[in-house]
Amino acid sequence: MQTFLPYADFNESAKCLDYKRLGKQRVEAYQVYRVISGARTTGGWINHPVIEMWTGFCDALADYHNIMIREWIRRGYVNNMNYINVANSYDLPNFIGCQDFHDSHRSNLLKKDYDFYSRYNWEVPDSLHYLWPGKQL
């Protein structure tokens, strides 16, 4: 369970993700959204750190989800997920723009698929652990 943010910008993050990660982001963002919006109150991952990370930022996560869908469609893939309504303006979580946070996501993407992600020339090792806001930021 993860919402990958190698960049502070949701669009830039979506554009850099490989097929596998991008496809999963649509689903995982939706699953997290259902928990933090109160639509789902049970489940094995309800206590996952990603839930705490996004709690209080439903609209930001909804926008992230929608951007992942738009990028999925832009690449020519068939989408079977619905968009989530988003407020015209919303607050971003404090981890957006935190370089250590974004570096941890870059590192883990490199670890998952070095051949694909090395094209971005990120100056991070592929050995960093995820930073989970609310616990470490």
A tleap script that builds the chain and sets N, CA, C and O, in Angstrom:
source leaprc.protein.ff14SB
mol = sequence {
  NMET GLN THR PHE LEU PRO TYR ALA ASP PHE
  ASN GLU SER ALA LYS CYS LEU ASP TYR LYS
  ARG LEU GLY LYS GLN ARG VAL GLU ALA TYR
  GLN VAL TYR ARG VAL ILE SER GLY ALA ARG
  THR THR GLY GLY TRP ILE ASN HIE PRO VAL
  ILE GLU MET TRP THR GLY PHE CYS ASP ALA
  LEU ALA ASP TYR HIE ASN ILE MET ILE ARG
  GLU TRP ILE ARG ARG GLY TYR VAL ASN ASN
  MET ASN TYR ILE ASN VAL ALA ASN SER TYR
  ASP LEU PRO ASN PHE ILE GLY CYS GLN ASP
  PHE HIE ASP SER HIE ARG SER ASN LEU LEU
  LYS LYS ASP TYR ASP PHE TYR SER ARG TYR
  ASN TRP GLU VAL PRO ASP SER LEU HIE TYR
  LEU TRP PRO GLY LYS GLN CLEU
}
set mol.1.N position { 0.860 -1.172 0.000 }
set mol.1.CA position { 0.000 0.000 0.000 }
set mol.1.C position { 0.902 1.229 0.000 }
set mol.1.O position { 1.679 1.443 0.930 }
set mol.2.N position { 0.787 2.033 -1.057 }
set mol.2.CA position { 1.638 3.214 -1.157 }
set mol.2.C position { 1.017 4.184 -2.157 }
set mol.2.O position { 0.347 3.778 -3.106 }
set mol.3.N position { 1.248 5.453 -1.926 }
set mol.3.CA position { 0.933 6.482 -2.912 }
set mol.3.C position { 2.265 7.122 -3.266 }
set mol.3.O position { 2.797 7.935 -2.510 }
set mol.4.N position { 2.792 6.750 -4.411 }
set mol.4.CA position { 4.133 7.192 -4.787 }
set mol.4.C position { 4.149 8.665 -5.159 }
set mol.4.O position { 3.357 9.131 -5.978 }
set mol.5.N position { 5.071 9.383 -4.536 }
set mol.5.CA position { 5.265 10.805 -4.797 }
set mol.5.C position { 6.757 11.110 -4.915 }
set mol.5.O position { 7.350 11.677 -3.997 }
set mol.6.N position { 7.359 10.737 -6.036 }
set mol.6.CA position { 8.766 11.079 -6.216 }
set mol.6.C position { 8.982 12.581 -6.418 }
set mol.6.O position { 10.100 13.081 -6.294 }
set mol.7.N position { 7.906 13.282 -6.728 }
set mol.7.CA position { 7.942 14.734 -6.892 }
set mol.7.C position { 6.826 15.360 -6.066 }
set mol.7.O position { 5.852 14.693 -5.715 }
set mol.8.N position { 6.973 16.629 -5.762 }
set mol.8.CA position { 5.937 17.340 -5.009 }
set mol.8.C position { 4.689 17.563 -5.857 }
set mol.8.O position { 3.594 17.712 -5.316 }
set mol.9.N position { 4.840 17.587 -7.149 }
set mol.9.CA position { 3.740 17.811 -8.079 }
set mol.9.C position { 3.088 16.470 -8.445 }
set mol.9.O position { 3.769 15.544 -8.886 }
set mol.10.N position { 1.781 16.376 -8.261 }
set mol.10.CA position { 1.073 15.124 -8.547 }
set mol.10.C position { 1.177 14.737 -10.021 }
set mol.10.O position { 1.357 13.563 -10.344 }
set mol.11.N position { 1.066 15.719 -10.916 }
set mol.11.CA position { 1.155 15.429 -12.349 }
set mol.11.C position { 2.530 14.901 -12.723 }
set mol.11.O position { 2.646 13.927 -13.467 }
set mol.12.N position { 3.560 15.538 -12.212 }
set mol.12.CA position { 4.924 15.103 -12.505 }
set mol.12.C position { 5.163 13.696 -11.958 }
set mol.12.O position { 5.813 12.874 -12.603 }
set mol.13.N position { 4.638 13.430 -10.778 }
set mol.13.CA position { 4.767 12.092 -10.199 }
set mol.13.C position { 4.079 11.056 -11.080 }
set mol.13.O position { 4.645 9.998 -11.351 }
set mol.14.N position { 2.868 11.352 -11.526 }
set mol.14.CA position { 2.127 10.409 -12.376 }
set mol.14.C position { 2.871 10.137 -13.674 }
set mol.14.O position { 2.958 8.989 -14.111 }
set mol.15.N position { 3.404 11.175 -14.288 }
set mol.15.CA position { 4.073 11.029 -15.577 }
set mol.15.C position { 5.321 10.168 -15.501 }
set mol.15.O position { 5.701 9.549 -16.496 }
set mol.16.N position { 5.963 10.114 -14.350 }
set mol.16.CA position { 7.212 9.358 -14.262 }
set mol.16.C position { 7.005 7.894 -13.890 }
set mol.16.O position { 7.944 7.103 -13.991 }
set mol.17.N position { 5.813 7.514 -13.466 }
set mol.17.CA position { 5.600 6.143 -12.997 }
set mol.17.C position { 5.527 5.145 -14.147 }
set mol.17.O position { 4.998 5.442 -15.218 }
set mol.18.N position { 6.068 3.963 -13.902 }
set mol.18.CA position { 5.958 2.892 -14.879 }
set mol.18.C position { 4.526 2.363 -14.895 }
set mol.18.O position { 3.724 2.683 -14.018 }
set mol.19.N position { 4.218 1.557 -15.896 }
set mol.19.CA position { 2.869 1.018 -16.101 }
set mol.19.C position { 2.327 0.347 -14.844 }
set mol.19.O position { 1.201 0.618 -14.426 }
set mol.20.N position { 3.124 -0.522 -14.248 }
set mol.20.CA position { 2.661 -1.293 -13.087 }
set mol.20.C position { 2.324 -0.377 -11.914 }
set mol.20.O position { 1.255 -0.500 -11.316 }
set mol.21.N position { 3.228 0.533 -11.586 }
set mol.21.CA position { 2.997 1.437 -10.456 }
set mol.21.C position { 1.833 2.381 -10.740 }
set mol.21.O position { 0.992 2.599 -9.868 }
set mol.22.N position { 1.770 2.940 -11.936 }
set mol.22.CA position { 0.693 3.877 -12.265 }
set mol.22.C position { -0.672 3.206 -12.139 }
set mol.22.O position { -1.598 3.781 -11.566 }
set mol.23.N position { -0.795 2.010 -12.664 }
set mol.23.CA position { -2.065 1.299 -12.571 }
set mol.23.C position { -2.485 1.051 -11.134 }
set mol.23.O position { -3.659 1.185 -10.788 }
set mol.24.N position { -1.524 0.691 -10.301 }
set mol.24.CA position { -1.833 0.412 -8.898 }
set mol.24.C position { -2.167 1.683 -8.123 }
set mol.24.O position { -2.923 1.632 -7.153 }
set mol.25.N position { -1.616 2.814 -8.536 }
set mol.25.CA position { -1.878 4.058 -7.808 }
set mol.25.C position { -3.346 4.440 -7.860 }
set mol.25.O position { -3.887 4.969 -6.890 }
set mol.26.N position { -3.987 4.177 -8.977 }
set mol.26.CA position { -5.423 4.471 -9.088 }
set mol.26.C position { -6.194 3.700 -8.027 }
set mol.26.O position { -7.060 4.253 -7.349 }
set mol.27.N position { -5.872 2.425 -7.892 }
set mol.27.CA position { -6.585 1.546 -6.962 }
set mol.27.C position { -6.228 1.867 -5.517 }
set mol.27.O position { -7.113 2.001 -4.671 }
set mol.28.N position { -4.945 1.989 -5.234 }
set mol.28.CA position { -4.520 2.200 -3.851 }
set mol.28.C position { -4.952 3.562 -3.325 }
set mol.28.O position { -5.337 3.681 -2.162 }
set mol.29.N position { -4.894 4.585 -4.162 }
set mol.29.CA position { -5.372 5.902 -3.724 }
set mol.29.C position { -6.866 5.844 -3.415 }
set mol.29.O position { -7.329 6.456 -2.453 }
set mol.30.N position { -7.610 5.116 -4.224 }
set mol.30.CA position { -9.049 4.975 -3.985 }
set mol.30.C position { -9.309 4.231 -2.676 }
set mol.30.O position { -10.187 4.620 -1.907 }
set mol.31.N position { -8.557 3.170 -2.420 }
set mol.31.CA position { -8.725 2.411 -1.180 }
set mol.31.C position { -8.422 3.276 0.039 }
set mol.31.O position { -9.156 3.236 1.027 }
set mol.32.N position { -7.357 4.048 -0.023 }
set mol.32.CA position { -7.008 4.943 1.083 }
set mol.32.C position { -8.088 6.006 1.240 }
set mol.32.O position { -8.497 6.316 2.359 }
set mol.33.N position { -8.549 6.563 0.131 }
set mol.33.CA position { -9.599 7.582 0.172 }
set mol.33.C position { -10.840 7.061 0.886 }
set mol.33.O position { -11.429 7.767 1.705 }
set mol.34.N position { -11.235 5.844 0.584 }
set mol.34.CA position { -12.431 5.271 1.223 }
set mol.34.C position { -12.270 5.192 2.737 }
set mol.34.O position { -13.239 5.379 3.472 }
set mol.35.N position { -11.076 4.922 3.203 }
set mol.35.CA position { -10.851 4.860 4.651 }
set mol.35.C position { -10.870 6.260 5.254 }
set mol.35.O position { -11.577 6.502 6.232 }
set mol.36.N position { -10.101 7.183 4.682 }
set mol.36.CA position { -9.996 8.508 5.314 }
set mol.36.C position { -11.271 9.329 5.168 }
set mol.36.O position { -11.490 10.271 5.930 }
set mol.37.N position { -12.115 8.982 4.196 }
set mol.37.CA position { -13.396 9.686 4.041 }
set mol.37.C position { -14.496 9.063 4.895 }
set mol.37.O position { -15.602 9.597 4.974 }
set mol.38.N position { -14.193 7.935 5.533 }
set mol.38.CA position { -15.169 7.268 6.389 }
set mol.38.C position { -16.054 6.262 5.675 }
set mol.38.O position { -16.926 5.660 6.301 }
set mol.39.N position { -15.849 6.068 4.377 }
set mol.39.CA position { -16.672 5.121 3.621 }
set mol.39.C position { -16.343 3.669 3.959 }
set mol.39.O position { -17.177 2.782 3.780 }
set mol.40.N position { -15.135 3.431 4.444 }
set mol.40.CA position { -14.731 2.082 4.849 }
set mol.40.C position { -14.120 2.171 6.236 }
set mol.40.O position { -13.245 3.001 6.485 }
set mol.41.N position { -14.578 1.325 7.127 }
set mol.41.CA position { -14.106 1.396 8.521 }
set mol.41.C position { -13.465 0.104 9.007 }
set mol.41.O position { -13.049 0.019 10.162 }
set mol.42.N position { -13.381 -0.896 8.149 }
set mol.42.CA position { -12.729 -2.151 8.523 }
set mol.42.C position { -11.799 -2.587 7.407 }
set mol.42.O position { -11.919 -2.139 6.266 }
set mol.43.N position { -10.883 -3.456 7.747 }
set mol.43.CA position { -9.960 -3.985 6.745 }
set mol.43.C position { -8.571 -4.140 7.321 }
set mol.43.O position { -8.188 -3.431 8.251 }
set mol.44.N position { -7.824 -5.068 6.766 }
set mol.44.CA position { -6.505 -5.392 7.275 }
set mol.44.C position { -5.504 -4.254 7.222 }
set mol.44.O position { -4.605 -4.189 8.060 }
set mol.45.N position { -5.637 -3.359 6.262 }
set mol.45.CA position { -4.657 -2.278 6.104 }
set mol.45.C position { -5.175 -0.941 6.631 }
set mol.45.O position { -4.580 0.105 6.372 }
set mol.46.N position { -6.272 -0.977 7.363 }
set mol.46.CA position { -6.859 0.270 7.868 }
set mol.46.C position { -5.912 0.999 8.825 }
set mol.46.O position { -6.023 2.212 9.009 }
set mol.47.N position { -4.991 0.265 9.428 }
set mol.47.CA position { -4.008 0.862 10.337 }
set mol.47.C position { -2.657 1.095 9.671 }
set mol.47.O position { -1.677 1.397 10.351 }
set mol.48.N position { -2.597 0.959 8.361 }
set mol.48.CA position { -1.348 1.171 7.624 }
set mol.48.C position { -0.935 2.638 7.748 }
set mol.48.O position { -1.795 3.518 7.794 }
set mol.49.N position { 0.369 2.909 7.801 }
set mol.49.CA position { 0.829 4.309 7.916 }
set mol.49.C position { 0.342 5.233 6.804 }
set mol.49.O position { 0.242 6.442 7.015 }
set mol.50.N position { 0.036 4.691 5.624 }
set mol.50.CA position { -0.445 5.547 4.538 }
set mol.50.C position { -1.792 6.181 4.893 }
set mol.50.O position { -2.123 7.258 4.398 }
set mol.51.N position { -2.564 5.515 5.748 }
set mol.51.CA position { -3.850 6.070 6.183 }
set mol.51.C position { -3.607 7.311 7.036 }
set mol.51.O position { -4.227 8.353 6.822 }
set mol.52.N position { -2.708 7.194 7.994 }
set mol.52.CA position { -2.376 8.348 8.838 }
set mol.52.C position { -1.790 9.480 8.005 }
set mol.52.O position { -2.061 10.655 8.252 }
set mol.53.N position { -0.989 9.111 7.020 }
set mol.53.CA position { -0.321 10.081 6.162 }
set mol.53.C position { -1.321 10.992 5.447 }
set mol.53.O position { -1.075 12.191 5.311 }
set mol.54.N position { -2.436 10.441 4.993 }
set mol.54.CA position { -3.403 11.206 4.211 }
set mol.54.C position { -4.599 11.684 5.020 }
set mol.54.O position { -5.405 12.459 4.505 }
set mol.55.N position { -4.745 11.249 6.269 }
set mol.55.CA position { -5.898 11.648 7.075 }
set mol.55.C position { -5.970 13.170 7.180 }
set mol.55.O position { -4.982 13.831 7.502 }
set mol.56.N position { -7.144 13.707 6.905 }
set mol.56.CA position { -7.346 15.154 6.929 }
set mol.56.C position { -7.131 15.820 5.581 }
set mol.56.O position { -7.294 17.033 5.451 }
set mol.57.N position { -6.767 15.030 4.574 }
set mol.57.CA position { -6.455 15.591 3.257 }
set mol.57.C position { -7.191 14.832 2.147 }
set mol.57.O position { -6.601 14.452 1.136 }
set mol.58.N position { -8.483 14.625 2.362 }
set mol.58.CA position { -9.303 13.867 1.394 }
set mol.58.C position { -9.246 14.470 -0.005 }
set mol.58.O position { -9.082 13.748 -0.987 }
set mol.59.N position { -9.382 15.786 -0.098 }
set mol.59.CA position { -9.403 16.409 -1.424 }
set mol.59.C position { -8.056 16.307 -2.122 }
set mol.59.O position { -8.000 16.105 -3.335 }
set mol.60.N position { -6.983 16.442 -1.378 }
set mol.60.CA position { -5.653 16.294 -1.980 }
set mol.60.C position { -5.474 14.875 -2.513 }
set mol.60.O position { -4.982 14.681 -3.625 }
set mol.61.N position { -5.875 13.890 -1.721 }
set mol.61.CA position { -5.754 12.501 -2.170 }
set mol.61.C position { -6.689 12.226 -3.345 }
set mol.61.O position { -6.318 11.499 -4.266 }
set mol.62.N position { -7.884 12.789 -3.328 }
set mol.62.CA position { -8.810 12.621 -4.450 }
set mol.62.C position { -8.204 13.197 -5.726 }
set mol.62.O position { -8.324 12.599 -6.795 }
set mol.63.N position { -7.557 14.346 -5.621 }
set mol.63.CA position { -6.910 14.943 -6.784 }
set mol.63.C position { -5.776 14.048 -7.281 }
set mol.63.O position { -5.639 13.832 -8.485 }
set mol.64.N position { -4.962 13.526 -6.362 }
set mol.64.CA position { -3.893 12.587 -6.712 }
set mol.64.C position { -4.488 11.402 -7.481 }
set mol.64.O position { -3.980 11.024 -8.537 }
set mol.65.N position { -5.552 10.828 -6.953 }
set mol.65.CA position { -6.237 9.695 -7.588 }
set mol.65.C position { -6.688 10.056 -9.004 }
set mol.65.O position { -6.444 9.304 -9.947 }
set mol.66.N position { -7.339 11.196 -9.147 }
set mol.66.CA position { -7.846 11.619 -10.453 }
set mol.66.C position { -6.716 11.860 -11.444 }
set mol.66.O position { -6.842 11.535 -12.624 }
set mol.67.N position { -5.626 12.421 -10.972 }
set mol.67.CA position { -4.471 12.669 -11.844 }
set mol.67.C position { -3.879 11.350 -12.320 }
set mol.67.O position { -3.461 11.243 -13.473 }
set mol.68.N position { -3.838 10.353 -11.458 }
set mol.68.CA position { -3.343 9.031 -11.862 }
set mol.68.C position { -4.242 8.439 -12.945 }
set mol.68.O position { -3.751 7.840 -13.901 }
set mol.69.N position { -5.545 8.604 -12.798 }
set mol.69.CA position { -6.480 8.120 -13.819 }
set mol.69.C position { -6.248 8.857 -15.139 }
set mol.69.O position { -6.184 8.230 -16.197 }
set mol.70.N position { -6.121 10.174 -15.081 }
set mol.70.CA position { -5.917 10.952 -16.316 }
set mol.70.C position { -4.636 10.525 -17.035 }
set mol.70.O position { -4.617 10.410 -18.261 }
set mol.71.N position { -3.568 10.291 -16.270 }
set mol.71.CA position { -2.313 9.852 -16.886 }
set mol.71.C position { -2.476 8.452 -17.475 }
set mol.71.O position { -1.950 8.173 -18.552 }
set mol.72.N position { -3.187 7.585 -16.794 }
set mol.72.CA position { -3.458 6.230 -17.280 }
set mol.72.C position { -4.167 6.295 -18.639 }
set mol.72.O position { -3.788 5.599 -19.581 }
set mol.73.N position { -5.187 7.129 -18.725 }
set mol.73.CA position { -5.947 7.292 -19.968 }
set mol.73.C position { -5.080 7.956 -21.038 }
set mol.73.O position { -5.121 7.556 -22.202 }
set mol.74.N position { -4.295 8.964 -20.654 }
set mol.74.CA position { -3.419 9.651 -21.607 }
set mol.74.C position { -2.466 8.671 -22.295 }
set mol.74.O position { -2.129 8.840 -23.467 }
set mol.75.N position { -2.041 7.659 -21.566 }
set mol.75.CA position { -1.139 6.653 -22.135 }
set mol.75.C position { -1.865 5.629 -22.999 }
set mol.75.O position { -1.235 4.750 -23.585 }
set mol.76.N position { -3.173 5.740 -23.077 }
set mol.76.CA position { -3.932 4.867 -23.954 }
set mol.76.C position { -4.497 3.622 -23.305 }
set mol.76.O position { -4.998 2.736 -23.998 }
set mol.77.N position { -4.424 3.539 -21.988 }
set mol.77.CA position { -4.962 2.368 -21.297 }
set mol.77.C position { -6.444 2.563 -21.007 }
set mol.77.O position { -6.923 3.688 -20.863 }
set mol.78.N position { -7.152 1.456 -20.926 }
set mol.78.CA position { -8.576 1.483 -20.598 }
set mol.78.C position { -8.717 1.677 -19.094 }
set mol.78.O position { -8.101 0.962 -18.304 }
set mol.79.N position { -9.524 2.638 -18.713 }
set mol.79.CA position { -9.762 2.919 -17.299 }
set mol.79.C position { -11.135 2.413 -16.904 }
set mol.79.O position { -12.116 2.618 -17.619 }
set mol.80.N position { -11.198 1.746 -15.753 }
set mol.80.CA position { -12.477 1.253 -15.253 }
set mol.80.C position { -12.815 1.840 -13.886 }
set mol.80.O position { -13.671 1.320 -13.170 }
set mol.81.N position { -12.137 2.922 -13.536 }
set mol.81.CA position { -12.349 3.538 -12.228 }
set mol.81.C position { -13.016 4.897 -12.384 }
set mol.81.O position { -12.834 5.582 -13.390 }
set mol.82.N position { -13.784 5.271 -11.382 }
set mol.82.CA position { -14.459 6.566 -11.382 }
set mol.82.C position { -13.567 7.647 -10.797 }
set mol.82.O position { -12.720 7.384 -9.944 }
set mol.83.N position { -13.774 8.858 -11.270 }
set mol.83.CA position { -13.133 10.014 -10.657 }
set mol.83.C position { -13.812 10.302 -9.322 }
set mol.83.O position { -14.969 9.940 -9.105 }
set mol.84.N position { -13.081 10.949 -8.446 }
set mol.84.CA position { -13.615 11.378 -7.153 }
set mol.84.C position { -13.811 12.890 -7.220 }
set mol.84.O position { -12.938 13.603 -7.715 }
set mol.85.N position { -14.937 13.384 -6.731 }
set mol.85.CA position { -15.167 14.830 -6.683 }
set mol.85.C position { -14.131 15.489 -5.782 }
set mol.85.O position { -13.808 14.987 -4.705 }
set mol.86.N position { -13.618 16.626 -6.248 }
set mol.86.CA position { -12.578 17.359 -5.526 }
set mol.86.C position { -13.013 18.809 -5.363 }
set mol.86.O position { -13.564 19.406 -6.288 }
set mol.87.N position { -12.766 19.367 -4.193 }
set mol.87.CA position { -13.052 20.788 -3.956 }
set mol.87.C position { -12.193 21.641 -4.886 }
set mol.87.O position { -11.130 21.210 -5.334 }
set mol.88.N position { -12.664 22.855 -5.173 }
set mol.88.CA position { -11.910 23.768 -6.035 }
set mol.88.C position { -10.557 24.132 -5.449 }
set mol.88.O position { -9.592 24.336 -6.185 }
set mol.89.N position { -10.484 24.214 -4.138 }
set mol.89.CA position { -9.201 24.473 -3.481 }
set mol.89.C position { -9.122 23.590 -2.241 }
set mol.89.O position { -10.137 23.258 -1.629 }
set mol.90.N position { -7.917 23.225 -1.893 }
set mol.90.CA position { -7.708 22.343 -0.748 }
set mol.90.C position { -6.289 22.523 -0.227 }
set mol.90.O position { -5.414 23.043 -0.920 }
set mol.91.N position { -6.083 22.087 0.993 }
set mol.91.CA position { -4.757 22.129 1.601 }
set mol.91.C position { -3.977 20.882 1.216 }
set mol.91.O position { -4.536 19.795 1.072 }
set mol.92.N position { -2.680 21.065 1.055 }
set mol.92.CA position { -1.788 19.934 0.817 }
set mol.92.C position { -1.197 19.470 2.140 }
set mol.92.O position { -0.986 20.281 3.042 }
set mol.93.N position { -0.927 18.182 2.265 }
set mol.93.CA position { -0.267 17.692 3.476 }
set mol.93.C position { 1.135 18.285 3.594 }
set mol.93.O position { 1.730 18.693 2.597 }
set mol.94.N position { 1.654 18.330 4.813 }
set mol.94.CA position { 2.965 18.957 5.025 }
set mol.94.C position { 4.118 18.168 4.424 }
set mol.94.O position { 5.217 18.707 4.294 }
set mol.95.N position { 3.908 16.920 4.057 }
set mol.95.CA position { 5.002 16.144 3.467 }
set mol.95.C position { 5.237 16.496 2.002 }
set mol.95.O position { 6.291 16.175 1.452 }
set mol.96.N position { 4.275 17.148 1.368 }
set mol.96.CA position { 4.467 17.567 -0.020 }
set mol.96.C position { 5.522 18.671 -0.030 }
set mol.96.O position { 5.355 19.719 0.595 }
set mol.97.N position { 6.597 18.414 -0.744 }
set mol.97.CA position { 7.705 19.360 -0.791 }
set mol.97.C position { 8.834 19.029 0.163 }
set mol.97.O position { 9.876 19.684 0.125 }
set mol.98.N position { 8.660 18.034 1.016 }
set mol.98.CA position { 9.719 17.603 1.934 }
set mol.98.C position { 10.692 16.713 1.147 }
set mol.98.O position { 10.340 15.603 0.750 }
set mol.99.N position { 11.898 17.200 0.927 }
set mol.99.CA position { 12.842 16.489 0.065 }
set mol.99.C position { 13.158 15.087 0.564 }
set mol.99.O position { 13.270 14.163 -0.242 }
set mol.100.N position { 13.305 14.906 1.876 }
set mol.100.CA position { 13.581 13.566 2.407 }
set mol.100.C position { 12.454 12.594 2.068 }
set mol.100.O position { 12.702 11.433 1.742 }
set mol.101.N position { 11.231 13.072 2.145 }
set mol.101.CA position { 10.071 12.243 1.806 }
set mol.101.C position { 10.115 11.834 0.333 }
set mol.101.O position { 10.001 10.651 0.013 }
set mol.102.N position { 10.280 12.802 -0.556 }
set mol.102.CA position { 10.294 12.508 -1.991 }
set mol.102.C position { 11.494 11.632 -2.355 }
set mol.102.O position { 11.382 10.750 -3.206 }
set mol.103.N position { 12.634 11.872 -1.716 }
set mol.103.CA position { 13.808 11.029 -1.956 }
set mol.103.C position { 13.555 9.586 -1.544 }
set mol.103.O position { 14.020 8.660 -2.207 }
set mol.104.N position { 12.820 9.389 -0.453 }
set mol.104.CA position { 12.531 8.014 -0.028 }
set mol.104.C position { 11.673 7.298 -1.074 }
set mol.104.O position { 11.831 6.096 -1.288 }
set mol.105.N position { 10.781 8.020 -1.717 }
set mol.105.CA position { 9.958 7.414 -2.767 }
set mol.105.C position { 10.789 7.150 -4.017 }
set mol.105.O position { 10.622 6.116 -4.664 }
set mol.106.N position { 11.672 8.063 -4.358 }
set mol.106.CA position { 12.561 7.837 -5.502 }
set mol.106.C position { 13.420 6.604 -5.266 }
set mol.106.O position { 13.574 5.761 -6.150 }
set mol.107.N position { 13.969 6.513 -4.079 }
set mol.107.CA position { 14.820 5.379 -3.728 }
set mol.107.C position { 14.073 4.057 -3.861 }
set mol.107.O position { 14.598 3.091 -4.415 }
set mol.108.N position { 12.862 4.022 -3.357 }
set mol.108.CA position { 12.092 2.782 -3.404 }
set mol.108.C position { 11.612 2.448 -4.812 }
set mol.108.O position { 11.457 1.274 -5.146 }
set mol.109.N position { 11.379 3.446 -5.627 }
set mol.109.CA position { 11.059 3.176 -7.028 }
set mol.109.C position { 12.282 2.604 -7.742 }
set mol.109.O position { 12.155 1.679 -8.545 }
set mol.110.N position { 13.457 3.144 -7.457 }
set mol.110.CA position { 14.687 2.584 -8.021 }
set mol.110.C position { 14.862 1.132 -7.599 }
set mol.110.O position { 15.269 0.287 -8.396 }
set mol.111.N position { 14.554 0.854 -6.350 }
set mol.111.CA position { 14.669 -0.508 -5.830 }
set mol.111.C position { 13.694 -1.446 -6.549 }
set mol.111.O position { 14.028 -2.601 -6.813 }
set mol.112.N position { 12.514 -0.964 -6.859 }
set mol.112.CA position { 11.491 -1.792 -7.498 }
set mol.112.C position { 11.796 -2.068 -8.970 }
set mol.112.O position { 11.534 -3.166 -9.461 }
set mol.113.N position { 12.349 -1.078 -9.674 }
set mol.113.CA position { 12.629 -1.255 -11.106 }
set mol.113.C position { 13.751 -0.298 -11.514 }
set mol.113.O position { 13.508 0.767 -12.081 }
set mol.114.N position { 14.975 -0.704 -11.211 }
set mol.114.CA position { 16.127 0.163 -11.460 }
set mol.114.C position { 16.253 0.502 -12.948 }
set mol.114.O position { 16.534 1.646 -13.305 }
set mol.115.N position { 16.046 -0.484 -13.804 }
set mol.115.CA position { 16.199 -0.236 -15.239 }
set mol.115.C position { 15.265 0.866 -15.724 }
set mol.115.O position { 15.658 1.691 -16.549 }
set mol.116.N position { 14.052 0.890 -15.227 }
set mol.116.CA position { 13.093 1.912 -15.637 }
set mol.116.C position { 13.398 3.258 -14.990 }
set mol.116.O position { 13.478 4.270 -15.686 }
set mol.117.N position { 13.568 3.287 -13.683 }
set mol.117.CA position { 13.654 4.554 -12.957 }
set mol.117.C position { 15.026 5.222 -13.001 }
set mol.117.O position { 15.142 6.404 -12.679 }
set mol.118.N position { 16.050 4.497 -13.389 }
set mol.118.CA position { 17.378 5.119 -13.465 }
set mol.118.C position { 17.435 6.187 -14.556 }
set mol.118.O position { 18.344 7.017 -14.554 }
set mol.119.N position { 16.491 6.179 -15.475 }
set mol.119.CA position { 16.459 7.191 -16.547 }
set mol.119.C position { 16.274 8.612 -16.002 }
set mol.119.O position { 16.592 9.588 -16.683 }
set mol.120.N position { 15.763 8.721 -14.779 }
set mol.120.CA position { 15.507 10.039 -14.194 }
set mol.120.C position { 16.734 10.634 -13.508 }
set mol.120.O position { 16.714 11.789 -13.084 }
set mol.121.N position { 17.790 9.851 -13.403 }
set mol.121.CA position { 19.052 10.336 -12.822 }
set mol.121.C position { 18.872 10.957 -11.443 }
set mol.121.O position { 19.504 11.960 -11.112 }
set mol.122.N position { 18.005 10.349 -10.648 }
set mol.122.CA position { 17.824 10.816 -9.280 }
set mol.122.C position { 19.090 10.536 -8.484 }
set mol.122.O position { 19.642 9.438 -8.550 }
set mol.123.N position { 19.535 11.505 -7.753 }
set mol.123.CA position { 20.754 11.341 -6.963 }
set mol.123.C position { 20.413 10.850 -5.566 }
set mol.123.O position { 20.640 11.537 -4.570 }
set mol.124.N position { 19.862 9.639 -5.518 }
set mol.124.CA position { 19.535 8.984 -4.251 }
set mol.124.C position { 19.959 7.525 -4.354 }
set mol.124.O position { 19.927 6.946 -5.440 }
set mol.125.N position { 20.354 6.931 -3.242 }
set mol.125.CA position { 20.652 5.495 -3.265 }
set mol.125.C position { 19.347 4.704 -3.370 }
set mol.125.O position { 18.267 5.239 -3.120 }
set mol.126.N position { 19.455 3.451 -3.735 }
set mol.126.CA position { 18.250 2.618 -3.807 }
set mol.126.C position { 18.035 1.834 -2.510 }
set mol.126.O position { 17.473 0.739 -2.519 }
set mol.127.N position { 18.491 2.413 -1.401 }
set mol.127.CA position { 18.442 1.700 -0.115 }
set mol.127.C position { 17.716 2.465 0.992 }
set mol.127.O position { 17.720 2.034 2.144 }
set mol.128.N position { 17.095 3.594 0.654 }
set mol.128.CA position { 16.392 4.357 1.685 }
set mol.128.C position { 15.081 3.671 2.053 }
set mol.128.O position { 14.445 3.032 1.215 }
set mol.129.N position { 14.692 3.810 3.300 }
set mol.129.CA position { 13.393 3.317 3.750 }
set mol.129.C position { 12.345 4.395 3.487 }
set mol.129.O position { 12.668 5.580 3.393 }
set mol.130.N position { 11.086 3.970 3.368 }
set mol.130.CA position { 10.007 4.941 3.234 }
set mol.130.C position { 9.942 5.814 4.479 }
set mol.130.O position { 10.166 5.343 5.594 }
set mol.131.N position { 9.635 7.080 4.278 }
set mol.131.CA position { 9.302 7.963 5.395 }
set mol.131.C position { 7.784 8.038 5.454 }
set mol.131.O position { 7.121 8.282 4.445 }
set mol.132.N position { 7.253 7.827 6.629 }
set mol.132.CA position { 5.802 7.852 6.814 }
set mol.132.C position { 5.416 9.088 7.611 }
set mol.132.O position { 5.602 9.111 8.828 }
set mol.133.N position { 4.888 10.107 6.962 }
set mol.133.CA position { 4.463 11.314 7.669 }
set mol.133.C position { 3.502 10.978 8.800 }
set mol.133.O position { 2.693 10.054 8.713 }
set mol.134.N position { 3.621 11.757 9.853 }
set mol.134.CA position { 2.825 11.492 11.045 }
set mol.134.C position { 3.638 10.704 12.050 }
set mol.134.O position { 3.393 10.767 13.254 }
set mol.135.N position { 4.602 9.967 11.547 }
set mol.135.CA position { 5.482 9.188 12.405 }
set mol.135.C position { 6.903 9.748 12.364 }
set mol.135.O position { 7.578 9.811 13.392 }
set mol.136.N position { 7.361 10.159 11.163 }
set mol.136.CA position { 8.754 10.542 11.001 }
set mol.136.C position { 8.963 11.967 10.498 }
set mol.136.O position { 10.092 12.456 10.523 }
set mol.137.N position { 7.928 12.637 10.051 }
set mol.137.CA position { 8.102 14.004 9.523 }
set mol.137.C position { 7.388 14.995 10.414 }
set mol.137.O position { 7.412 16.196 10.145 }
savepdb mol mol.pdb
quit
